[in-house]
Amino acid sequence: MKYILNENFFKLFLVICLVPAAFLIGKVFLLFLPVIFWVLAYMAFKKKNNNEALMWIVFAIIALILAFIV
């Protein structure tokens, strides 16, 4: 897991989290929820807390699914 969580992963994940906000402007909170979770995951990663970072990544993925479905 140490090899997956690095700076490039978080940069790529930020782009993926910004996609729904770029395409569907309207439901602001729901669309920016993945970005909020990305920020929390990145902060946990910077604190060297991989378990917490992984938790926020899972929440961001769930928020991405919700942003595309709703």
C-alpha positions, 0 to 999 in steps of 0.5 A: 500500500505504501507504493500506491499512496504517493504524490502522483497518485494524489495528483491523478486522483484530484483530476478524477475528483474534479471531473464531475464538478467540471461537467455538471455545474449545479448541485454544488455540494454533491459535486464538490464532495469528492474534492473535499474528501480528496483534500482530507485524504491528502492531509492524512497522507501528508501526516503519514497516516495511510489508514486514514488516507485510505478511508478518505479515498474510499469516501471520495470514490463513493462520492464520485459514484454519487456525483455521476448517478444523481 
